[in-house]
Amino acid sequence: GMAMILFGCVPYGPVSVPAVPAPVPAPAKAPVQEIPTRQKLPEEMTPLSKVQVLTRGGLAALLVYELPKDSFRARPEIPIMVDLRDHWAREEILKTVQLGLMPVFKNHRFLPDQPVSRGEMAQVLSGMIKKGGISGVRRPIPPNQPSDLPNDHLFYGSVMVVLQAGVMDLDAGGRFSVDQPVSGVEASEYIKKIKRLLLIR
C-alpha cells in the first residue's frame, strides 16, 4: 500500500488529457399520446373525390392520414375542446391539435363540421412550412399580389407564404378567394406539395 501512496506523489509534470466534448443532451420529447396513423381514410371521406367541401374535422383526418408519425413534434398537452364528443374524426383532431397543425378557437371549440376556407388552408399550410424549418422557400419570381386581398387581412401573411412556396396559386384573374371552400382533393394536393417541399417521405 505504501508504494502506491508514494507513487501517487511523484511529480510527473502536467499530463495532457485529451479534451472530451461534453455530451449534448438529447432534446426533450413531449410525451406523445399514441394515436395510430390511419392506413386508409375514414369512410366519411372515401372516395376523396366525393368531399366537395372539406370540413375542419376532415382536414384533420387528411393530415393524419398523409403525414408520417414523426413529421412534427407534439406538444405535451392538448387544449380542452368541448365539441368533439362522438365526432368521427375526434382522434385525428386531437392528434392534429397536439402537433400544433390546426388551431383551437378561444371558446374551447374546434368546430369540426365547419368548412375549411382557402384562407384557413393557407394558414395551416404556412404553419407547416414554418414548423418544418423552411422559412426561406422562394420561387425565382416573387408571387403577384392577390388582387382581392388587402395586406392588413387576417390571412395575408399566410397566403403570401404559400404563394411564395408554390403550394397554392392565384386564379387567372389574380384572385386568391380566401373565403372559398376547399375540396378534399384540393387539400390532398396541397398537403402532398408541402410533403415534397419539406422532404417528408
BALO-326898 format. One line per field, with one value per atom (N, C-alpha, C): residue in three letters; y, z, x; residue number from 1; atom name. Coordinates in Angstrom, 3 decimals, decimal comma, padded with zeros to 6 digits. Example, Ala and Ser with C-alpha at 12.3 -4.5 7.8 and 13.67 -1.06 7.14 Angstrom:
# residues 2
r	[ALA	ALA	ALA	SER	SER	SER]
c2	[-005,690	-004,500	-003,300	-002,250	-001,060	000,030]
c3	[007,800	007,800	007,800	007,080	007,140	007,870]
c1	[013,190	012,300	013,200	012,850	013,670	012,900]
k	[1	1	1	2	2	2]
a	[N	CA	C	N	CA	C]
//
This chain:
# residues 201
r	[GLY	GLY	GLY	MET	MET	MET	ALA	ALA	ALA	MET	MET	MET	ILE	ILE	ILE	LEU	LEU	LEU	PHE	PHE	PHE	GLY	GLY	GLY	CYS	CYS	CYS	VAL	VAL	VAL	PRO	PRO	PRO	TYR	TYR	TYR	GLY	GLY	GLY	PRO	PRO	PRO	VAL	VAL	VAL	SER	SER	SER	VAL	VAL	VAL	PRO	PRO	PRO	ALA	ALA	ALA	VAL	VAL	VAL	PRO	PRO	PRO	ALA	ALA	ALA	PRO	PRO	PRO	VAL	VAL	VAL	PRO	PRO	PRO	ALA	ALA	ALA	PRO	PRO	PRO	ALA	ALA	ALA	LYS	LYS	LYS	ALA	ALA	ALA	PRO	PRO	PRO	VAL	VAL	VAL	GLN	GLN	GLN	GLU	GLU	GLU	ILE	ILE	ILE	PRO	PRO	PRO	THR	THR	THR	ARG	ARG	ARG	GLN	GLN	GLN	LYS	LYS	LYS	LEU	LEU	LEU	PRO	PRO	PRO	GLU	GLU	GLU	GLU	GLU	GLU	MET	MET	MET	THR	THR	THR	PRO	PRO	PRO	LEU	LEU	LEU	SER	SER	SER	LYS	LYS	LYS	VAL	VAL	VAL	GLN	GLN	GLN	VAL	VAL	VAL	LEU	LEU	LEU	THR	THR	THR	ARG	ARG	ARG	GLY	GLY	GLY	GLY	GLY	GLY	LEU	LEU	LEU	ALA	ALA	ALA	ALA	ALA	ALA	LEU	LEU	LEU	LEU	LEU	LEU	VAL	VAL	VAL	TYR	TYR	TYR	GLU	GLU	GLU	LEU	LEU	LEU	PRO	PRO	PRO	LYS	LYS	LYS	ASP	ASP	ASP	SER	SER	SER	PHE	PHE	PHE	ARG	ARG	ARG	ALA	ALA	ALA	ARG	ARG	ARG	PRO	PRO	PRO	GLU	GLU	GLU	ILE	ILE	ILE	PRO	PRO	PRO	ILE	ILE	ILE	MET	MET	MET	VAL	VAL	VAL	ASP	ASP	ASP	LEU	LEU	LEU	ARG	ARG	ARG	ASP	ASP	ASP	HIS	HIS	HIS	TRP	TRP	TRP	ALA	ALA	ALA	ARG	ARG	ARG	GLU	GLU	GLU	GLU	GLU	GLU	ILE	ILE	ILE	LEU	LEU	LEU	LYS	LYS	LYS	THR	THR	THR	VAL	VAL	VAL	GLN	GLN	GLN	LEU	LEU	LEU	GLY	GLY	GLY	LEU	LEU	LEU	MET	MET	MET	PRO	PRO	PRO	VAL	VAL	VAL	PHE	PHE	PHE	LYS	LYS	LYS	ASN	ASN	ASN	HIS	HIS	HIS	ARG	ARG	ARG	PHE	PHE	PHE	LEU	LEU	LEU	PRO	PRO	PRO	ASP	ASP	ASP	GLN	GLN	GLN	PRO	PRO	PRO	VAL	VAL	VAL	SER	SER	SER	ARG	ARG	ARG	GLY	GLY	GLY	GLU	GLU	GLU	MET	MET	MET	ALA	ALA	ALA	GLN	GLN	GLN	VAL	VAL	VAL	LEU	LEU	LEU	SER	SER	SER	GLY	GLY	GLY	MET	MET	MET	ILE	ILE	ILE	LYS	LYS	LYS	LYS	LYS	LYS	GLY	GLY	GLY	GLY	GLY	GLY	ILE	ILE	ILE	SER	SER	SER	GLY	GLY	GLY	VAL	VAL	VAL	ARG	ARG	ARG	ARG	ARG	ARG	PRO	PRO	PRO	ILE	ILE	ILE	PRO	PRO	PRO	PRO	PRO	PRO	ASN	ASN	ASN	GLN	GLN	GLN	PRO	PRO	PRO	SER	SER	SER	ASP	ASP	ASP	LEU	LEU	LEU	PRO	PRO	PRO	ASN	ASN	ASN	ASP	ASP	ASP	HIS	HIS	HIS	LEU	LEU	LEU	PHE	PHE	PHE	TYR	TYR	TYR	GLY	GLY	GLY	SER	SER	SER	VAL	VAL	VAL	MET	MET	MET	VAL	VAL	VAL	VAL	VAL	VAL	LEU	LEU	LEU	GLN	GLN	GLN	ALA	ALA	ALA	GLY	GLY	GLY	VAL	VAL	VAL	MET	MET	MET	ASP	ASP	ASP	LEU	LEU	LEU	ASP	ASP	ASP	ALA	ALA	ALA	GLY	GLY	GLY	GLY	GLY	GLY	ARG	ARG	ARG	PHE	PHE	PHE	SER	SER	SER	VAL	VAL	VAL	ASP	ASP	ASP	GLN	GLN	GLN	PRO	PRO	PRO	VAL	VAL	VAL	SER	SER	SER	GLY	GLY	GLY	VAL	VAL	VAL	GLU	GLU	GLU	ALA	ALA	ALA	SER	SER	SER	GLU	GLU	GLU	TYR	TYR	TYR	ILE	ILE	ILE	LYS	LYS	LYS	LYS	LYS	LYS	ILE	ILE	ILE	LYS	LYS	LYS	ARG	ARG	ARG	LEU	LEU	LEU	LEU	LEU	LEU	LEU	LEU	LEU	ILE	ILE	ILE	ARG	ARG	ARG]
c2	[-001,192	000,000	001,246	001,184	002,369	002,828	001,838	002,167	002,924	002,530	003,180	004,644	004,911	006,296	007,126	006,575	007,308	007,548	006,482	006,576	007,691	007,802	008,832	010,228	010,387	011,723	012,136	011,209	011,556	012,584	013,746	014,754	014,359	014,093	013,696	014,857	016,005	017,125	017,079	018,101	018,171	017,038	016,376	015,294	015,874	015,681	016,227	015,197	015,588	014,710	015,185	014,310	014,779	015,302	016,455	017,066	016,222	015,800	015,023	015,990	016,113	017,043	016,582	017,556	017,216	016,624	015,592	015,012	016,029	016,102	017,038	016,353	016,997	016,339	016,231	015,100	014,915	015,860	016,441	017,336	016,578	017,213	016,547	016,406	015,203	014,984	014,967	015,634	015,652	014,244	013,857	012,546	012,557	011,741	011,760	010,702	011,140	010,192	009,401	008,101	007,300	007,235	007,912	007,818	007,142	005,985	005,270	006,050	006,015	006,634	005,725	006,320	005,526	004,976	003,755	003,185	003,638	003,929	004,442	005,530	006,306	007,396	006,834	007,566	007,106	007,069	006,258	006,083	007,395	008,318	009,628	010,376	009,964	010,685	009,790	008,656	007,733	007,570	007,749	008,259	009,755	010,226	011,628	012,578	012,107	012,961	013,351	012,599	012,957	014,129	014,456	015,540	016,871	017,427	018,688	019,853	019,811	020,862	020,177	020,393	019,759	020,489	019,728	020,341	020,359	021,062	021,108	019,714	018,941	017,564	016,729	016,950	016,236	016,581	017,859	018,268	017,600	017,532	016,856	015,396	014,719	013,313	013,176	014,115	014,079	014,299	015,227	015,498	014,267	013,631	012,453	011,306	011,194	010,133	010,366	011,622	011,935	012,023	012,452	012,743	011,558	011,144	010,099	010,550	009,568	009,838	010,884	010,866	011,747	013,002	013,412	014,582	015,862	015,988	017,208	016,838	017,707	017,478	017,780	016,884	017,073	017,946	018,641	019,389	018,480	018,856	017,951	017,777	018,830	018,640	019,161	018,652	019,037	019,975	021,131	022,020	021,328	021,750	021,170	021,631	020,695	021,046	020,427	021,250	020,790	020,277	020,334	019,989	018,785	017,873	016,720	015,419	015,454	014,215	013,415	012,158	011,239	011,669	012,638	013,035	011,974	011,670	010,587	010,878	012,159	012,489	012,908	012,538	013,010	012,707	011,466	011,081	011,895	012,064	012,812	014,281	014,820	016,229	016,410	015,499	015,581	015,545	014,638	014,481	015,752	016,280	017,446	018,672	018,821	019,945	019,747	018,502	018,215	018,517	018,300	018,600	020,084	020,858	022,295	022,647	021,738	021,986	022,710	022,622	023,331	024,031	025,228	025,995	025,582	025,826	025,683	027,093	027,286	028,626	028,965	030,254	030,754	030,102	029,765	029,225	027,701	027,157	025,707	024,909	025,553	024,841	024,627	023,482	023,188	023,418	023,346	023,487	022,475	021,179	020,143	020,083	020,568	020,464	021,748	022,721	023,981	023,777	024,272	024,135	024,858	024,305	024,926	025,870	027,143	028,109	028,084	028,688	028,760	029,557	030,565	031,339	030,487	029,680	028,785	027,730	027,223	026,224	026,824	028,074	028,755	028,886	029,170	029,320	028,001	026,893	025,576	025,225	025,434	025,073	025,942	027,242	028,119	027,763	027,340	026,870	025,644	024,740	023,539	023,902	024,877	025,308	025,875	026,709	027,315	026,252	025,340	024,271	023,361	023,189	022,326	022,979	024,211	024,882	025,478	025,516	026,107	027,441	028,478	029,786	030,528	030,135	030,914	030,281	029,543	028,957	030,091	030,161	031,255	030,705	031,195	030,931	031,890	031,564	032,508	033,884	033,892	035,168	035,322	036,460	036,635	036,558	036,066	035,923	037,279	037,291	038,510	038,756	040,011	040,406	039,935	039,252	038,899	040,171	040,224	041,451	041,636	040,553	040,628	040,544	040,784	040,583	041,766	042,667	043,786	043,271	044,000	043,456	043,558	044,089	044,050	042,931	042,081	040,980	039,933	039,315	038,294	037,206	036,779	035,664	036,112	037,423	037,915	037,262	037,243	036,688	035,225	034,447	033,014	032,801	033,599	033,470	033,749	034,787	035,115	034,001	033,355	032,243	031,088	030,720	029,567	029,908	031,171	031,576	031,539	032,081	032,118	030,708	029,767	028,386	027,602	028,196	027,495	026,388	026,455	025,402	025,697	026,965	027,389	028,494	028,751	029,740	030,687	031,774	032,700	032,152	032,602	032,187	033,070	032,822	033,545	035,054	035,441	036,870	037,482	036,710	037,232	037,242	036,522	036,492	035,242	035,374	034,209	033,595	034,425	033,948	033,242	034,013	033,423	032,717	033,182	032,617	031,404	031,094	029,958	028,648	027,690	026,419	025,591	024,643	023,763	022,360	021,665	020,281	019,318	018,076	017,066	016,837	016,757	016,506	017,675	018,913	020,090	020,064	019,815	019,808	018,730	017,578	016,481	016,886	017,582	018,050	019,042	019,973	020,972	020,274	019,295	018,600	017,823	017,212	016,478	017,426	018,642	019,633	020,017	020,192	020,518	019,383	018,146	016,998	016,993	017,300	017,351	018,477	019,602	020,783	020,502	019,822	019,549	018,206	017,566	016,261	015,232	015,244	014,244	013,058	011,911	010,715	009,962]
c3	[000,000	000,000	000,000	000,727	000,874	-000,480	-001,269	-002,585	-003,415	-003,285	-004,067	-003,690	-002,378	-001,922	-002,462	-002,322	-002,810	-004,312	-004,999	-006,450	-006,854	-006,049	-006,353	-006,182	-005,424	-005,150	-006,108	-006,918	-007,795	-008,822	-008,848	-009,826	-011,231	-012,070	-013,432	-014,416	-013,909	-014,828	-015,302	-016,000	-016,428	-017,404	-017,133	-018,011	-018,967	-020,252	-021,196	-021,397	-020,976	-021,132	-022,370	-023,311	-024,487	-024,062	-024,609	-024,234	-024,792	-023,911	-024,338	-024,402	-025,569	-025,622	-024,689	-024,022	-023,106	-023,920	-023,393	-024,161	-024,336	-025,544	-025,812	-025,380	-024,482	-024,054	-025,221	-025,317	-026,379	-026,120	-027,178	-026,953	-026,282	-025,288	-024,552	-025,464	-025,644	-026,481	-025,598	-026,085	-025,323	-025,309	-024,179	-024,166	-025,146	-026,155	-027,190	-026,883	-026,900	-026,729	-028,038	-027,955	-029,186	-029,894	-030,998	-031,821	-033,109	-033,425	-034,596	-035,883	-036,776	-038,082	-038,894	-039,536	-040,337	-041,578	-041,903	-043,151	-044,316	-044,021	-045,085	-044,515	-045,409	-044,973	-044,388	-043,423	-042,874	-043,965	-043,737	-044,778	-045,108	-044,127	-044,388	-045,515	-045,819	-046,816	-047,978	-048,134	-049,203	-050,181	-051,483	-052,063	-051,802	-051,833	-051,505	-052,475	-053,700	-054,718	-054,354	-053,414	-053,032	-052,045	-051,458	-050,463	-051,200	-051,617	-052,373	-051,477	-050,232	-049,261	-048,048	-047,861	-046,752	-045,447	-044,380	-043,067	-042,291	-041,162	-040,313	-039,774	-039,422	-038,982	-040,113	-041,309	-042,484	-042,779	-042,614	-042,842	-041,816	-040,560	-039,520	-039,914	-040,389	-040,791	-041,958	-042,891	-044,064	-043,664	-042,732	-042,267	-041,587	-040,714	-040,002	-040,982	-041,988	-042,992	-043,863	-044,240	-045,184	-044,533	-043,265	-042,665	-041,869	-042,109	-041,277	-039,818	-038,918	-037,483	-036,900	-037,297	-036,627	-037,426	-038,313	-039,146	-038,324	-037,278	-036,471	-034,996	-034,188	-032,746	-032,053	-031,177	-030,461	-029,231	-028,823	-027,566	-026,413	-025,187	-024,058	-023,714	-023,910	-023,545	-024,666	-024,665	-025,695	-025,056	-025,679	-025,116	-025,080	-024,129	-024,000	-025,176	-025,770	-026,818	-026,431	-026,427	-025,874	-026,939	-028,213	-029,259	-030,108	-029,506	-030,281	-029,929	-028,937	-028,444	-029,588	-029,678	-030,696	-032,134	-032,341	-033,728	-034,406	-035,658	-036,353	-036,499	-036,482	-036,648	-035,330	-034,204	-032,896	-032,671	-032,904	-032,653	-033,519	-034,782	-035,698	-035,320	-034,852	-034,433	-033,234	-032,250	-031,077	-031,514	-032,429	-032,906	-033,624	-034,492	-035,294	-034,415	-033,401	-032,473	-031,622	-031,202	-030,388	-031,168	-032,470	-033,310	-033,671	-033,209	-033,473	-034,922	-035,650	-037,074	-037,340	-036,392	-036,553	-035,248	-035,358	-034,146	-033,486	-032,188	-031,438	-031,197	-031,289	-031,091	-029,604	-029,333	-027,952	-026,983	-027,460	-026,544	-026,401	-026,560	-026,438	-027,492	-028,624	-029,702	-030,873	-031,511	-032,710	-033,970	-033,806	-034,934	-036,042	-035,715	-036,656	-037,949	-037,916	-039,120	-039,940	-039,527	-040,284	-041,531	-042,699	-043,910	-043,786	-044,428	-044,453	-045,647	-045,384	-046,480	-047,008	-048,177	-048,737	-047,817	-047,128	-046,185	-045,020	-044,460	-043,353	-043,823	-045,034	-045,595	-045,696	-046,163	-046,278	-044,908	-043,881	-042,519	-042,020	-042,246	-041,820	-042,572	-043,900	-044,722	-044,404	-044,187	-043,880	-042,514	-041,583	-040,279	-040,419	-041,334	-041,571	-042,172	-043,076	-043,693	-042,621	-041,731	-040,672	-039,695	-039,299	-038,374	-038,990	-040,293	-040,983	-041,153	-040,673	-040,705	-042,055	-042,942	-044,251	-044,295	-043,810	-043,819	-045,092	-045,710	-046,837	-048,184	-048,307	-049,619	-050,565	-051,662	-052,595	-054,000	-054,685	-056,115	-056,781	-057,997	-058,672	-058,845	-059,063	-059,242	-058,059	-057,375	-056,256	-056,767	-055,944	-056,412	-056,629	-057,515	-057,693	-056,434	-056,214	-055,109	-055,436	-054,507	-054,795	-054,962	-056,028	-056,295	-055,308	-054,590	-053,711	-052,228	-051,892	-050,502	-050,017	-049,215	-048,684	-047,728	-047,633	-046,832	-045,328	-044,904	-043,461	-043,157	-044,136	-043,940	-043,000	-042,206	-041,230	-041,848	-043,066	-043,671	-044,641	-044,744	-045,769	-045,660	-044,449	-044,257	-044,666	-044,233	-044,561	-046,061	-046,685	-048,131	-048,889	-048,477	-049,179	-049,015	-047,844	-047,626	-048,588	-048,711	-049,574	-051,057	-051,413	-052,812	-053,134	-052,203	-052,390	-052,537	-051,783	-051,812	-052,998	-053,713	-054,856	-054,463	-053,237	-052,765	-053,168	-053,118	-053,599	-054,625	-055,443	-056,512	-056,591	-057,318	-057,635	-058,843	-059,014	-060,224	-061,401	-062,557	-063,773	-063,629	-062,767	-062,560	-061,460	-060,930	-059,889	-058,504	-058,339	-057,031	-056,256	-054,925	-054,081	-053,553	-053,376	-052,895	-051,543	-050,508	-049,166	-048,610	-048,954	-048,327	-049,062	-050,208	-050,995	-050,298	-050,248	-049,588	-050,381	-049,690	-050,283	-050,374	-051,466	-051,588	-051,012	-050,812	-050,287	-051,201	-052,509	-053,475	-053,503	-053,475	-053,460	-052,233	-051,065	-049,821	-049,872	-050,411	-050,518	-051,404	-052,508	-053,404	-052,683	-051,925	-051,196	-050,188	-049,459	-048,428	-049,084	-050,232	-050,949	-051,394	-051,819	-052,211	-051,012	-049,854	-048,629	-048,283	-048,412	-048,100	-049,002	-050,275	-051,189	-050,789	-050,408	-050,022	-048,781	-047,807	-046,540	-046,566	-047,743	-047,901	-046,907	-046,703	-045,836	-046,719	-046,384	-047,195	-046,599]
c1	[000,817	000,000	000,854	002,012	002,864	003,397	003,834	004,388	003,361	002,135	001,082	000,968	001,020	000,879	002,035	003,277	004,449	004,343	003,915	003,811	002,859	001,819	000,831	001,385	002,499	003,014	004,132	004,612	005,738	005,273	005,955	005,516	005,975	005,050	005,377	005,240	004,949	004,702	003,250	002,856	001,440	001,124	000,051	-000,395	-001,424	-001,222	-002,215	-003,321	-004,489	-005,656	-006,408	-006,686	-007,441	-008,809	-009,178	-010,463	-011,610	-012,480	-013,653	-014,823	-015,458	-016,597	-017,711	-018,313	-019,409	-020,553	-021,200	-022,310	-023,436	-023,949	-025,057	-026,339	-027,104	-028,343	-029,321	-029,974	-030,969	-032,136	-032,718	-033,860	-035,002	-035,585	-036,663	-037,870	-038,330	-039,510	-040,736	-041,780	-043,017	-043,606	-044,204	-044,850	-046,022	-045,947	-046,977	-048,012	-049,256	-050,340	-050,395	-050,227	-050,137	-051,480	-051,582	-052,781	-052,336	-052,873	-052,374	-052,622	-051,648	-051,824	-052,735	-053,716	-054,651	-053,967	-054,275	-053,769	-054,633	-055,895	-056,753	-057,651	-058,224	-059,094	-060,386	-060,985	-062,265	-063,337	-064,359	-065,391	-066,098	-066,138	-066,766	-066,054	-064,814	-064,019	-063,589	-064,272	-063,900	-065,064	-064,839	-063,593	-063,451	-062,220	-061,947	-062,652	-062,866	-063,497	-064,931	-065,552	-066,929	-066,953	-065,788	-065,744	-065,583	-066,728	-066,688	-066,290	-066,785	-066,450	-065,827	-064,536	-063,817	-064,125	-064,405	-064,626	-063,312	-063,317	-062,118	-061,774	-062,798	-062,554	-061,971	-062,487	-061,981	-060,535	-060,181	-058,790	-057,868	-058,331	-057,533	-057,288	-058,341	-058,207	-057,228	-057,300	-056,419	-054,960	-054,735	-053,367	-052,766	-053,556	-053,054	-052,804	-053,672	-053,516	-052,279	-052,037	-050,954	-049,574	-049,523	-048,217	-047,686	-046,441	-045,844	-045,805	-045,781	-045,981	-045,036	-043,761	-042,798	-042,461	-043,376	-043,070	-042,952	-043,765	-043,771	-043,735	-043,138	-043,015	-044,346	-044,755	-046,019	-045,821	-046,881	-046,793	-047,217	-046,785	-047,041	-048,513	-049,318	-050,720	-051,620	-052,824	-053,787	-054,802	-055,063	-056,083	-057,453	-058,264	-059,607	-060,467	-061,191	-062,156	-063,490	-064,532	-065,812	-066,786	-066,383	-067,360	-066,935	-066,159	-065,680	-066,384	-067,261	-067,857	-068,500	-068,121	-068,665	-068,394	-067,515	-067,244	-066,381	-066,678	-065,950	-064,456	-064,077	-062,648	-061,994	-062,621	-062,137	-060,649	-060,236	-058,836	-057,878	-058,243	-057,376	-057,313	-058,438	-058,450	-057,516	-057,617	-056,736	-055,273	-054,964	-053,590	-053,114	-053,973	-053,592	-053,371	-054,224	-054,077	-052,825	-052,582	-051,395	-050,113	-050,144	-048,981	-048,911	-049,901	-049,878	-050,163	-050,827	-051,065	-052,375	-053,322	-054,593	-054,940	-055,532	-055,839	-057,158	-057,231	-058,485	-058,999	-060,310	-060,855	-060,944	-061,092	-060,982	-061,960	-063,150	-064,164	-064,068	-062,835	-062,595	-063,353	-063,594	-064,280	-063,334	-063,488	-062,699	-063,538	-064,875	-065,810	-065,489	-065,587	-065,153	-065,957	-067,208	-068,045	-068,062	-067,258	-067,188	-066,319	-066,796	-065,983	-064,644	-063,626	-062,295	-062,245	-061,930	-061,794	-060,360	-060,158	-058,804	-057,874	-058,440	-057,629	-057,149	-058,070	-057,686	-056,691	-056,913	-055,994	-054,597	-054,527	-053,224	-052,571	-053,399	-052,872	-052,265	-052,965	-052,467	-051,179	-051,190	-050,027	-048,817	-049,042	-047,898	-047,325	-048,198	-047,719	-046,831	-047,214	-046,408	-045,055	-045,054	-043,789	-042,863	-043,434	-042,610	-042,116	-043,012	-042,614	-041,568	-041,646	-040,697	-039,346	-039,212	-037,916	-037,575	-038,542	-038,262	-038,978	-038,293	-038,944	-038,573	-037,461	-036,971	-037,221	-038,318	-038,610	-038,959	-038,261	-038,510	-038,658	-039,649	-039,724	-038,752	-038,298	-037,399	-038,049	-039,367	-040,078	-041,028	-040,986	-041,926	-043,364	-044,281	-045,661	-046,312	-047,279	-048,064	-048,881	-049,166	-050,033	-051,457	-052,145	-053,544	-054,371	-055,163	-055,925	-057,072	-057,436	-058,617	-058,256	-056,971	-056,552	-055,722	-056,324	-055,535	-054,459	-053,338	-052,228	-052,450	-053,599	-053,909	-054,917	-055,182	-056,134	-055,541	-056,417	-056,014	-055,124	-055,457	-054,718	-053,626	-053,394	-052,459	-051,074	-050,513	-049,165	-049,094	-050,097	-050,131	-050,268	-051,130	-051,351	-050,057	-049,321	-048,080	-047,038	-047,009	-046,064	-046,368	-047,664	-047,984	-047,852	-048,103	-047,894	-046,402	-045,607	-044,155	-043,587	-044,153	-043,658	-044,216	-045,171	-045,757	-046,710	-047,238	-048,141	-049,586	-049,977	-051,296	-051,066	-052,081	-051,926	-053,110	-052,894	-053,978	-054,732	-055,993	-056,713	-056,286	-056,872	-056,463	-056,662	-057,600	-057,851	-056,996	-056,041	-055,157	-055,774	-056,896	-057,568	-057,163	-057,130	-056,858	-058,155	-059,191	-060,501	-060,399	-060,011	-059,806	-061,029	-062,228	-063,431	-063,985	-063,419	-063,919	-063,566	-064,526	-064,215	-063,207	-062,589	-061,580	-062,180	-061,939	-062,419	-061,379	-061,799	-060,881	-059,690	-059,945	-058,871	-057,887	-058,418	-057,529	-056,620	-057,228	-056,444	-055,367	-055,715	-054,753	-053,570	-053,862	-052,790	-051,874	-052,477	-051,670	-050,754	-051,304	-050,513	-049,366	-049,646	-048,584	-047,467	-047,850	-046,826	-045,966	-046,618	-045,877	-044,912	-045,377	-044,512	-043,277	-043,482	-042,323	-041,378	-041,982	-041,207	-040,363	-040,969	-040,286	-039,557	-039,552	-038,888	-039,419	-040,735	-041,366	-041,733	-041,197	-041,481	-042,659]
k	[1	1	1	2	2	2	3	3	3	4	4	4	5	5	5	6	6	6	7	7	7	8	8	8	9	9	9	10	10	10	11	11	11	12	12	12	13	13	13	14	14	14	15	15	15	16	16	16	17	17	17	18	18	18	19	19	19	20	20	20	21	21	21	22	22	22	23	23	23	24	24	24	25	25	25	26	26	26	27	27	27	28	28	28	29	29	29	30	30	30	31	31	31	32	32	32	33	33	33	34	34	34	35	35	35	36	36	36	37	37	37	38	38	38	39	39	39	40	40	40	41	41	41	42	42	42	43	43	43	44	44	44	45	45	45	46	46	46	47	47	47	48	48	48	49	49	49	50	50	50	51	51	51	52	52	52	53	53	53	54	54	54	55	55	55	56	56	56	57	57	57	58	58	58	59	59	59	60	60	60	61	61	61	62	62	62	63	63	63	64	64	64	65	65	65	66	66	66	67	67	67	68	68	68	69	69	69	70	70	70	71	71	71	72	72	72	73	73	73	74	74	74	75	75	75	76	76	76	77	77	77	78	78	78	79	79	79	80	80	80	81	81	81	82	82	82	83	83	83	84	84	84	85	85	85	86	86	86	87	87	87	88	88	88	89	89	89	90	90	90	91	91	91	92	92	92	93	93	93	94	94	94	95	95	95	96	96	96	97	97	97	98	98	98	99	99	99	100	100	100	101	101	101	102	102	102	103	103	103	104	104	104	105	105	105	106	106	106	107	107	107	108	108	108	109	109	109	110	110	110	111	111	111	112	112	112	113	113	113	114	114	114	115	115	115	116	116	116	117	117	117	118	118	118	119	119	119	120	120	120	121	121	121	122	122	122	123	123	123	124	124	124	125	125	125	126	126	126	127	127	127	128	128	128	129	129	129	130	130	130	131	131	131	132	132	132	133	133	133	134	134	134	135	135	135	136	136	136	137	137	137	138	138	138	139	139	139	140	140	140	141	141	141	142	142	142	143	143	143	144	144	144	145	145	145	146	146	146	147	147	147	148	148	148	149	149	149	150	150	150	151	151	151	152	152	152	153	153	153	154	154	154	155	155	155	156	156	156	157	157	157	158	158	158	159	159	159	160	160	160	161	161	161	162	162	162	163	163	163	164	164	164	165	165	165	166	166	166	167	167	167	168	168	168	169	169	169	170	170	170	171	171	171	172	172	172	173	173	173	174	174	174	175	175	175	176	176	176	177	177	177	178	178	178	179	179	179	180	180	180	181	181	181	182	182	182	183	183	183	184	184	184	185	185	185	186	186	186	187	187	187	188	188	188	189	189	189	190	190	190	191	191	191	192	192	192	193	193	193	194	194	194	195	195	195	196	196	196	197	197	197	198	198	198	199	199	199	200	200	200	201	201	201]
a	[N	CA	C	N	CA	C	N	CA	C	N	CA	C	N	CA	C	N	CA	C	N	CA	C	N	CA	C	N	CA	C	N	CA	C	N	CA	C	N	CA	C	N	CA	C	N	CA	C	N	CA	C	N	CA	C	N	CA	C	N	CA	C	N	CA	C	N	CA	C	N	CA	C	N	CA	C	N	CA	C	N	CA	C	N	CA	C	N	CA	C	N	CA	C	N	CA	C	N	CA	C	N	CA	C	N	CA	C	N	CA	C	N	CA	C	N	CA	C	N	CA	C	N	CA	C	N	CA	C	N	CA	C	N	CA	C	N	CA	C	N	CA	C	N	CA	C	N	CA	C	N	CA	C	N	CA	C	N	CA	C	N	CA	C	N	CA	C	N	CA	C	N	CA	C	N	CA	C	N	CA	C	N	CA	C	N	CA	C	N	CA	C	N	CA	C	N	CA	C	N	CA	C	N	CA	C	N	CA	C	N	CA	C	N	CA	C	N	CA	C	N	CA	C	N	CA	C	N	CA	C	N	CA	C	N	CA	C	N	CA	C	N	CA	C	N	CA	C	N	CA	C	N	CA	C	N	CA	C	N	CA	C	N	CA	C	N	CA	C	N	CA	C	N	CA	C	N	CA	C	N	CA	C	N	CA	C	N	CA	C	N	CA	C	N	CA	C	N	CA	C	N	CA	C	N	CA	C	N	CA	C	N	CA	C	N	CA	C	N	CA	C	N	CA	C	N	CA	C	N	CA	C	N	CA	C	N	CA	C	N	CA	C	N	CA	C	N	CA	C	N	CA	C	N	CA	C	N	CA	C	N	CA	C	N	CA	C	N	CA	C	N	CA	C	N	CA	C	N	CA	C	N	CA	C	N	CA	C	N	CA	C	N	CA	C	N	CA	C	N	CA	C	N	CA	C	N	CA	C	N	CA	C	N	CA	C	N	CA	C	N	CA	C	N	CA	C	N	CA	C	N	CA	C	N	CA	C	N	CA	C	N	CA	C	N	CA	C	N	CA	C	N	CA	C	N	CA	C	N	CA	C	N	CA	C	N	CA	C	N	CA	C	N	CA	C	N	CA	C	N	CA	C	N	CA	C	N	CA	C	N	CA	C	N	CA	C	N	CA	C	N	CA	C	N	CA	C	N	CA	C	N	CA	C	N	CA	C	N	CA	C	N	CA	C	N	CA	C	N	CA	C	N	CA	C	N	CA	C	N	CA	C	N	CA	C	N	CA	C	N	CA	C	N	CA	C	N	CA	C	N	CA	C	N	CA	C	N	CA	C	N	CA	C	N	CA	C	N	CA	C	N	CA	C	N	CA	C	N	CA	C	N	CA	C	N	CA	C	N	CA	C	N	CA	C	N	CA	C	N	CA	C	N	CA	C	N	CA	C	N	CA	C	N	CA	C	N	CA	C	N	CA	C	N	CA	C	N	CA	C	N	CA	C	N	CA	C	N	CA	C	N	CA	C	N	CA	C	N	CA	C	N	CA	C	N	CA	C	N	CA	C	N	CA	C	N	CA	C	N	CA	C	N	CA	C	N	CA	C	N	CA	C	N	CA	C	N	CA	C	N	CA	C]
//
